[in-house]
Amino acid sequence: MKYSEFYKLIEAHGWTIKKGKKHYKYVHPNYKYPITAGRYQSKEIPDGTLAKMMKDAGLK
């Protein structure tokens, strides 16, 4: 999955973006911690990183 696809997926589940300097930070009103993702639009997300971000977002 590419970063741009992941961004669309979590935004569809209610996560909103707070921009950082080098990373995007997504926050959700029902979750305590933000999800941090690099600003790589067309780059593929490594499998382990994707699994961790999906778990943190409550999607897996």
N, CA, C and O atoms as a printed pandas DataFrame, in Angstrom:
     atom_number atom_name residue_name chain_id  residue_number  x_coord  y_coord  z_coord
0              1         N          MET        A               1    0.854   -1.169    0.000
1              2        CA          MET        A               1    0.000    0.000    0.000
2              3         C          MET        A               1    0.904    1.237    0.000
3              4         O          MET        A               1    1.931    1.267    0.678
4              5         N          LYS        A               2    0.515    2.229   -0.752
5              6        CA          LYS        A               2    1.269    3.478   -0.796
6              7         C          LYS        A               2    0.807    4.398    0.333
7              8         O          LYS        A               2   -0.298    4.257    0.858
8              9         N          TYR        A               3    1.663    5.326    0.686
9             10        CA          TYR        A               3    1.321    6.270    1.740
10            11         C          TYR        A               3    0.056    7.048    1.396
11            12         O          TYR        A               3   -0.784    7.270    2.268
12            13         N          SER        A               4   -0.094    7.462    0.146
13            14        CA          SER        A               4   -1.278    8.242   -0.242
14            15         C          SER        A               4   -2.559    7.429   -0.055
15            16         O          SER        A               4   -3.589    7.984    0.329
16            17         N          GLU        A               5   -2.509    6.127   -0.320
17            18        CA          GLU        A               5   -3.674    5.259   -0.117
18            19         C          GLU        A               5   -3.980    5.118    1.372
19            20         O          GLU        A               5   -5.144    5.116    1.773
20            21         N          PHE        A               6   -2.940    5.002    2.186
21            22        CA          PHE        A               6   -3.125    4.898    3.635
22            23         C          PHE        A               6   -3.759    6.168    4.196
23            24         O          PHE        A               6   -4.649    6.101    5.043
24            25         N          TYR        A               7   -3.296    7.330    3.718
25            26        CA          TYR        A               7   -3.868    8.597    4.180
26            27         C          TYR        A               7   -5.363    8.663    3.885
27            28         O          TYR        A               7   -6.144    9.075    4.742
28            29         N          LYS        A               8   -5.764    8.265    2.691
29            30        CA          LYS        A               8   -7.183    8.278    2.319
30            31         C          LYS        A               8   -7.985    7.322    3.193
31            32         O          LYS        A               8   -9.111    7.632    3.584
32            33         N          LEU        A               9   -7.408    6.159    3.503
33            34        CA          LEU        A               9   -8.091    5.152    4.310
34            35         C          LEU        A               9   -8.366    5.663    5.723
35            36         O          LEU        A               9   -9.494    5.570    6.207
36            37         N          ILE        A              10   -7.349    6.197    6.381
37            38        CA          ILE        A              10   -7.578    6.625    7.761
38            39         C          ILE        A              10   -8.408    7.910    7.833
39            40         O          ILE        A              10   -9.132    8.120    8.807
40            41         N          GLU        A              11   -8.312    8.761    6.827
41            42        CA          GLU        A              11   -9.169    9.950    6.813
42            43         C          GLU        A              11  -10.634    9.559    6.661
43            44         O          GLU        A              11  -11.514   10.240    7.188
44            45         N          ALA        A              12  -10.903    8.478    5.951
45            46        CA          ALA        A              12  -12.276    7.986    5.801
46            47         C          ALA        A              12  -12.816    7.422    7.112
47            48         O          ALA        A              12  -14.031    7.315    7.282
48            49         N          HIS        A              13  -11.926    7.059    8.044
49            50        CA          HIS        A              13  -12.335    6.518    9.335
50            51         C          HIS        A              13  -12.294    7.561   10.451
51            52         O          HIS        A              13  -12.288    7.207   11.630
52            53         N          GLY        A              14  -12.266    8.838   10.088
53            54        CA          GLY        A              14  -12.404    9.895   11.077
54            55         C          GLY        A              14  -11.119   10.511   11.595
55            56         O          GLY        A              14  -11.174   11.377   12.468
56            57         N          TRP        A              15   -9.975   10.102   11.096
57            58        CA          TRP        A              15   -8.707   10.689   11.520
58            59         C          TRP        A              15   -8.509   12.009   10.795
59            60         O          TRP        A              15   -8.792   12.114    9.602
60            61         N          THR        A              16   -8.025   13.018   11.510
61            62        CA          THR        A              16   -7.753   14.317   10.902
62            63         C          THR        A              16   -6.262   14.607   10.984
63            64         O          THR        A              16   -5.575   14.143   11.895
64            65         N          ILE        A              17   -5.775   15.371   10.031
65            66        CA          ILE        A              17   -4.345   15.612    9.922
66            67         C          ILE        A              17   -3.933   16.857   10.696
67            68         O          ILE        A              17   -4.601   17.891   10.664
68            69         N          LYS        A              18   -2.825   16.720   11.381
69            70        CA          LYS        A              18   -2.124   17.854   11.977
70            71         C          LYS        A              18   -0.730   17.788   11.398
71            72         O          LYS        A              18   -0.005   16.820   11.625
72            73         N          LYS        A              19   -0.355   18.792   10.665
73            74        CA          LYS        A              19    0.925   18.739    9.966
74            75         C          LYS        A              19    2.081   19.020   10.911
75            76         O          LYS        A              19    2.034   19.929   11.740
76            77         N          GLY        A              20    3.113   18.211   10.759
77            78        CA          GLY        A              20    4.361   18.446   11.456
78            79         C          GLY        A              20    5.381   18.968   10.457
79            80         O          GLY        A              20    5.026   19.326    9.335
80            81         N          LYS        A              21    6.631   19.012   10.853
81            82        CA          LYS        A              21    7.663   19.498    9.945
82            83         C          LYS        A              21    8.034   18.452    8.901
83            84         O          LYS        A              21    8.044   18.743    7.705
84            85         N          LYS        A              22    8.337   17.238    9.348
85            86        CA          LYS        A              22    8.779   16.205    8.419
86            87         C          LYS        A              22    7.802   15.040    8.311
87            88         O          LYS        A              22    7.962   14.177    7.448
88            89         N          HIS        A              23    6.800   15.008    9.172
89            90        CA          HIS        A              23    5.836   13.912    9.176
90            91         C          HIS        A              23    4.426   14.474    9.294
91            92         O          HIS        A              23    4.226   15.598    9.753
92            93         N          TYR        A              24    3.459   13.677    8.874
93            94        CA          TYR        A              24    2.055   13.992    9.121
94            95         C          TYR        A              24    1.673   13.350   10.443
95            96         O          TYR        A              24    2.082   12.224   10.728
96            97         N          LYS        A              25    0.906   14.042   11.240
97            98        CA          LYS        A              25    0.369   13.483   12.474
98            99         C          LYS        A              25   -1.141   13.480   12.345
99           100         O          LYS        A              25   -1.760   14.525   12.138
100          101         N          TYR        A              26   -1.725   12.311   12.467
101          102        CA          TYR        A              26   -3.173   12.164   12.406
102          103         C          TYR        A              26   -3.700   11.951   13.814
103          104         O          TYR        A              26   -3.148   11.158   14.578
104          105         N          VAL        A              27   -4.766   12.658   14.156
105          106        CA          VAL        A              27   -5.386   12.532   15.469
106          107         C          VAL        A              27   -6.846   12.126   15.295
107          108         O          VAL        A              27   -7.477   12.409   14.277
108          109         N          HIS        A              28   -7.355   11.458   16.317
109          110        CA          HIS        A              28   -8.746   10.994   16.314
110          111         C          HIS        A              28   -9.317   11.294   17.696
111          112         O          HIS        A              28   -8.622   11.105   18.694
112          113         N          PRO        A              29  -10.553   11.752   17.781
113          114        CA          PRO        A              29  -11.120   12.101   19.087
114          115         C          PRO        A              29  -11.277   10.909   20.036
115          116         O          PRO        A              29  -11.337   11.105   21.250
116          117         N          ASN        A              30  -11.345    9.687   19.516
117          118        CA          ASN        A              30  -11.542    8.518   20.370
118          119         C          ASN        A              30  -10.253    7.799   20.736
119          120         O          ASN        A              30  -10.289    6.837   21.503
120          121         N          TYR        A              31   -9.121    8.236   20.210
121          122        CA          TYR        A              31   -7.846    7.582   20.482
122          123         C          TYR        A              31   -6.910    8.560   21.172
123          124         O          TYR        A              31   -6.894    9.750   20.858
124          125         N          LYS        A              32   -6.133    8.049   22.113
125          126        CA          LYS        A              32   -5.275    8.899   22.924
126          127         C          LYS        A              32   -4.041    9.385   22.168
127          128         O          LYS        A              32   -3.640   10.540   22.312
128          129         N          TYR        A              33   -3.438    8.512   21.366
129          130        CA          TYR        A              33   -2.178    8.835   20.709
130          131         C          TYR        A              33   -2.365    9.075   19.213
131          132         O          TYR        A              33   -3.227    8.459   18.587
132          133         N          PRO        A              34   -1.561    9.965   18.644
133          134        CA          PRO        A              34   -1.648   10.208   17.197
134          135         C          PRO        A              34   -0.918    9.134   16.403
135          136         O          PRO        A              34   -0.099    8.393   16.947
136          137         N          ILE        A              35   -1.219    9.060   15.128
137          138        CA          ILE        A              35   -0.482    8.214   14.193
138          139         C          ILE        A              35    0.470    9.130   13.445
139          140         O          ILE        A              35    0.062   10.167   12.923
140          141         N          THR        A              36    1.724    8.751   13.394
141          142        CA          THR        A              36    2.724    9.543   12.687
142          143         C          THR        A              36    3.134    8.799   11.435
143          144         O          THR        A              36    3.461    7.613   11.491
144          145         N          ALA        A              37    3.121    9.485   10.306
145          146        CA          ALA        A              37    3.502    8.875    9.028
146          147         C          ALA        A              37    4.342    9.871    8.237
147          148         O          ALA        A              37    4.097   11.076    8.273
148          149         N          GLY        A              38    5.323    9.354    7.533
149          150        CA          GLY        A              38    6.192   10.203    6.723
150          151         C          GLY        A              38    5.439   10.839    5.567
151          152         O          GLY        A              38    4.346   10.402    5.207
152          153         N          ARG        A              39    6.021   11.855    5.001
153          154        CA          ARG        A              39    5.397   12.578    3.887
154          155         C          ARG        A              39    5.839   12.003    2.553
155          156         O          ARG        A              39    6.368   12.729    1.711
156          157         N          TYR        A              40    5.634   10.733    2.356
157          158        CA          TYR        A              40    5.978   10.079    1.095
158          159         C          TYR        A              40    4.675    9.716    0.408
159          160         O          TYR        A              40    4.003    8.777    0.835
160          161         N          GLN        A              41    4.306   10.415   -0.624
161          162        CA          GLN        A              41    3.019   10.174   -1.269
162          163         C          GLN        A              41    3.011    8.896   -2.099
163          164         O          GLN        A              41    2.110    8.069   -1.955
164          165         N          SER        A              42    4.003    8.727   -2.964
165          166        CA          SER        A              42    3.961    7.613   -3.915
166          167         C          SER        A              42    4.813    6.431   -3.482
167          168         O          SER        A              42    4.901    5.444   -4.211
168          169         N          LYS        A              43    5.433    6.503   -2.333
169          170        CA          LYS        A              43    6.309    5.442   -1.863
170          171         C          LYS        A              43    5.493    4.345   -1.175
171          172         O          LYS        A              43    4.488    4.626   -0.522
172          173         N          GLU        A              44    5.930    3.100   -1.326
173          174        CA          GLU        A              44    5.273    1.970   -0.670
174          175         C          GLU        A              44    5.623    1.953    0.821
175          176         O          GLU        A              44    6.752    2.262    1.204
176          177         N          ILE        A              45    4.657    1.594    1.648
177          178        CA          ILE        A              45    4.892    1.478    3.085
178          179         C          ILE        A              45    5.434    0.075    3.355
179          180         O          ILE        A              45    4.841   -0.901    2.895
180          181         N          PRO        A              46    6.550   -0.055    4.090
181          182        CA          PRO        A              46    7.043   -1.384    4.448
182          183         C          PRO        A              46    5.981   -2.156    5.237
183          184         O          PRO        A              46    5.189   -1.561    5.968
184          185         N          ASP        A              47    5.970   -3.480    5.083
185          186        CA          ASP        A              47    4.919   -4.314    5.682
186          187         C          ASP        A              47    4.804   -4.144    7.195
187          188         O          ASP        A              47    3.696   -4.006    7.714
188          189         N          GLY        A              48    5.918   -4.152    7.904
189          190        CA          GLY        A              48    5.885   -4.009    9.357
190          191         C          GLY        A              48    5.362   -2.651    9.794
191          192         O          GLY        A              48    4.610   -2.551   10.764
192          193         N          THR        A              49    5.756   -1.620    9.088
193          194        CA          THR        A              49    5.301   -0.264    9.386
194          195         C          THR        A              49    3.807   -0.132    9.133
195          196         O          THR        A              49    3.085    0.477    9.923
196          197         N          LEU        A              50    3.353   -0.702    8.036
197          198        CA          LEU        A              50    1.925   -0.661    7.711
198          199         C          LEU        A              50    1.106   -1.389    8.768
199          200         O          LEU        A              50    0.064   -0.892    9.195
200          201         N          ALA        A              51    1.568   -2.563    9.194
201          202        CA          ALA        A              51    0.844   -3.331   10.208
202          203         C          ALA        A              51    0.737   -2.540   11.513
203          204         O          ALA        A              51   -0.319   -2.534   12.145
204          205         N          LYS        A              52    1.810   -1.880   11.917
205          206        CA          LYS        A              52    1.809   -1.091   13.150
206          207         C          LYS        A              52    0.871    0.109   13.041
207          208         O          LYS        A              52    0.122    0.397   13.974
208          209         N          MET        A              53    0.907    0.808   11.907
209          210        CA          MET        A              53    0.037    1.974   11.740
210          211         C          MET        A              53   -1.428    1.556   11.663
211          212         O          MET        A              53   -2.291    2.258   12.190
212          213         N          MET        A              54   -1.725    0.434   11.021
213          214        CA          MET        A              54   -3.110   -0.058   10.955
214          215         C          MET        A              54   -3.602   -0.443   12.348
215          216         O          MET        A              54   -4.745   -0.162   12.706
216          217         N          LYS        A              55   -2.738   -1.084   13.132
217          218        CA          LYS        A              55   -3.099   -1.475   14.491
218          219         C          LYS        A              55   -3.351   -0.233   15.351
219          220         O          LYS        A              55   -4.321   -0.183   16.106
220          221         N          ASP        A              56   -2.476    0.761   15.232
221          222        CA          ASP        A              56   -2.641    1.999   15.996
222          223         C          ASP        A              56   -3.921    2.738   15.615
223          224         O          ASP        A              56   -4.526    3.409   16.451
224          225         N          ALA        A              57   -4.332    2.616   14.355
225          226        CA          ALA        A              57   -5.543    3.287   13.884
226          227         C          ALA        A              57   -6.808    2.502   14.226
227          228         O          ALA        A              57   -7.918    2.984   13.998
228          229         N          GLY        A              58   -6.646    1.297   14.769
229          230        CA          GLY        A              58   -7.803    0.475   15.112
230          231         C          GLY        A              58   -8.444   -0.182   13.909
231          232         O          GLY        A              58   -9.626   -0.523   13.950
232          233         N          LEU        A              59   -7.684   -0.368   12.833
233          234        CA          LEU        A              59   -8.216   -0.958   11.610
234          235         C          LEU        A              59   -7.818   -2.416   11.440
235          236         O          LEU        A              59   -8.257   -3.062   10.489
236          237         N          LYS        A              60   -7.007   -2.942   12.331
237          238        CA          LYS        A              60   -6.585   -4.336   12.220
238          239         C          LYS        A              60   -6.545   -4.987   13.565
239          240         O          LYS        A              60   -6.210   -6.167   13.670
